[in-house]
Amino acid sequence: MINMYATLMLSGEKFVPEDILHLVQSGDDVNIRKKGALGSRGRYKFKPFPKSSFHLTGDLLRVLDFIEKINEIDVELDKKIIYITVAYKNQCNFELSPEILLRLSRLELPFGITCYEDQNLIDEDVP
């Protein structure tokens, strides 16, 4: 069994995350860091972020819909990345449909995959 979700990461020195908030839907899991704000952990703990960033985490189709809309408007970005995270129990087997692969390839963005074993997954909890 697996549990998979996708994340879109956008960042840029001149990027203003508020410019894309109108694309966010209720229920979207969004994390915004503004340039100059102090970090609370990691390499920017107690240091200002050098760039603004926006993370949208959720279903891969939702992430693809969102980035396709971003590409239709004028937003100053230095970096755009999509990655999926797969938690698995016993084996990390998953597949992506040809339609999703085609949409991903049209975006011409880096695409990462992270897999990790999670023995706490319960077979009934995962579709």
LOTORKE-39269 format. One record per residue (C-alpha): residue number from 1; residue in three letters; x, y, z. Coordinates in steps of 0.25 Angstrom, whole numbers, plus 2048, in hexadecimal, padded with zeros to 3 digits. Last residue first. Layout:
BEGIN
+-----+-----+------+-------+-----+
:   n : res : east : north :  up :
+-----+-----+------+-------+-----+
: NUM : ALA :    X :     Y :   Z :
...
+-----+-----+------+-------+-----+
***
This chain:
BEGIN
+-----+-----+------+-------+-----+
:   n : res : east : north :  up :
+-----+-----+------+-------+-----+
: 127 : PRO :  7E4 :   80F : 7FA :
: 126 : VAL :  7EC :   80F : 807 :
: 125 : ASP :  7E6 :   80F : 814 :
: 124 : GLU :  7E1 :   800 : 813 :
: 123 : ASP :  7EF :   7FB : 811 :
: 122 : ILE :  7F4 :   803 : 81E :
: 121 : LEU :  801 :   80B : 81C :
: 120 : ASN :  809 :   80B : 829 :
: 119 : GLN :  814 :   803 : 822 :
: 118 : ASP :  818 :   810 : 81B :
: 117 : GLU :  823 :   80D : 811 :
: 116 : TYR :  828 :   819 : 809 :
: 115 : CYS :  827 :   81E : 7FB :
: 114 : THR :  82B :   82B : 7F5 :
: 113 : ILE :  829 :   82F : 7E6 :
: 112 : GLY :  82D :   83B : 7DF :
: 111 : PHE :  829 :   842 : 7D3 :
: 110 : PRO :  831 :   84E : 7CD :
: 109 : LEU :  828 :   856 : 7C4 :
: 108 : GLU :  825 :   855 : 7B5 :
: 107 : LEU :  816 :   858 : 7B7 :
: 106 : ARG :  813 :   84F : 7AB :
: 105 : SER :  81A :   843 : 7B1 :
: 104 : LEU :  811 :   844 : 7BD :
: 103 : ARG :  804 :   844 : 7B5 :
: 102 : LEU :  809 :   839 : 7AC :
: 101 : LEU :  80D :   830 : 7B9 :
: 100 : ILE :  7FF :   833 : 7BE :
:  99 : GLU :  7F8 :   82F : 7B2 :
:  98 : PRO :  801 :   822 : 7B1 :
:  97 : SER :  7FC :   81E : 7BF :
:  96 : LEU :  806 :   81E : 7CA :
:  95 : GLU :  80A :   811 : 7D1 :
:  94 : PHE :  80C :   80D : 7DF :
:  93 : ASN :  814 :   802 : 7E6 :
:  92 : CYS :  81C :   805 : 7F3 :
:  91 : GLN :  81C :   7F8 : 7FA :
:  90 : ASN :  819 :   7F3 : 808 :
:  89 : LYS :  811 :   7FF : 80D :
:  88 : TYR :  813 :   80C : 805 :
:  87 : ALA :  814 :   81B : 807 :
:  86 : VAL :  815 :   821 : 7F9 :
:  85 : THR :  819 :   830 : 7F8 :
:  84 : ILE :  817 :   837 : 7EB :
:  83 : TYR :  81F :   842 : 7E5 :
:  82 : ILE :  81C :   84E : 7DD :
:  81 : ILE :  827 :   85A : 7DC :
:  80 : LYS :  826 :   868 : 7D7 :
:  79 : LYS :  832 :   871 : 7DA :
:  78 : ASP :  836 :   880 : 7D7 :
:  77 : LEU :  828 :   885 : 7D6 :
:  76 : GLU :  822 :   892 : 7D2 :
:  75 : VAL :  813 :   890 : 7CF :
:  74 : ASP :  80C :   894 : 7C2 :
:  73 : ILE :  800 :   88B : 7C1 :
:  72 : GLU :  7FD :   87F : 7B8 :
:  71 : ASN :  808 :   877 : 7BE :
:  70 : ILE :  802 :   878 : 7CC :
:  69 : LYS :  7F5 :   872 : 7C6 :
:  68 : GLU :  7FD :   866 : 7C2 :
:  67 : ILE :  804 :   865 : 7CF :
:  66 : PHE :  7F6 :   864 : 7D6 :
:  65 : ASP :  7F0 :   85A : 7CE :
:  64 : LEU :  7FD :   851 : 7CF :
:  63 : VAL :  7FC :   853 : 7DE :
:  62 : ARG :  7EE :   84F : 7DF :
:  61 : LEU :  7F0 :   842 : 7D6 :
:  60 : LEU :  7FC :   83E : 7DF :
:  59 : ASP :  7F3 :   83F : 7EC :
:  58 : GLY :  7F8 :   848 : 7F6 :
:  57 : THR :  803 :   851 : 7FA :
:  56 : LEU :  805 :   85F : 7F6 :
:  55 : HIS :  812 :   866 : 7FA :
:  54 : PHE :  814 :   875 : 7F8 :
:  53 : SER :  822 :   87C : 7F9 :
:  52 : SER :  827 :   88A : 7FB :
:  51 : LYS :  836 :   88B : 7FA :
:  50 : PRO :  842 :   88E : 803 :
:  49 : PHE :  83B :   889 : 80F :
:  48 : PRO :  840 :   891 : 81B :
:  47 : LYS :  848 :   88A : 826 :
:  46 : PHE :  844 :   884 : 834 :
:  45 : LYS :  843 :   876 : 82E :
:  44 : TYR :  846 :   878 : 81F :
:  43 : ARG :  84E :   86B : 81E :
:  42 : GLY :  843 :   863 : 824 :
:  41 : ARG :  839 :   868 : 82E :
:  40 : SER :  831 :   875 : 832 :
:  39 : GLY :  835 :   87E : 826 :
:  38 : LEU :  834 :   88D : 827 :
:  37 : ALA :  82C :   894 : 81C :
:  36 : GLY :  834 :   89C : 812 :
:  35 : LYS :  82E :   896 : 806 :
:  34 : LYS :  821 :   890 : 80A :
:  33 : ARG :  81E :   881 : 80D :
:  32 : ILE :  811 :   87B : 808 :
:  31 : ASN :  80B :   86D : 80C :
:  30 : VAL :  7FE :   869 : 805 :
:  29 : ASP :  7F6 :   85C : 807 :
:  28 : ASP :  7EA :   85F : 7FE :
:  27 : GLY :  7DC :   85C : 805 :
:  26 : SER :  7D6 :   869 : 7FF :
:  25 : GLN :  7DC :   86C : 7F2 :
:  24 : VAL :  7E9 :   874 : 7EF :
:  23 : LEU :  7E9 :   87B : 7E1 :
:  22 : HIS :  7E6 :   889 : 7E7 :
:  21 : LEU :  7F2 :   887 : 7F0 :
:  20 : ILE :  7FB :   889 : 7E4 :
:  19 : ASP :  800 :   897 : 7E5 :
:  18 : GLU :  800 :   896 : 7F4 :
:  17 : PRO :  80D :   88D : 7F3 :
:  16 : VAL :  815 :   899 : 7EE :
:  15 : PHE :  821 :   893 : 7E6 :
:  14 : LYS :  82C :   89D : 7E4 :
:  13 : GLU :  837 :   895 : 7EB :
:  12 : GLY :  830 :   888 : 7E6 :
:  11 : SER :  829 :   87B : 7EA :
:  10 : LEU :  81F :   871 : 7E6 :
:   9 : MET :  81E :   863 : 7EC :
:   8 : LEU :  813 :   85A : 7E7 :
:   7 : THR :  810 :   84E : 7F0 :
:   6 : ALA :  80A :   841 : 7ED :
:   5 : TYR :  804 :   836 : 7F6 :
:   4 : MET :  805 :   827 : 7F6 :
:   3 : ASN :  800 :   81C : 801 :
:   2 : ILE :  804 :   80E : 7FD :
:   1 : MET :  800 :   800 : 800 :
+-----+-----+------+-------+-----+
***
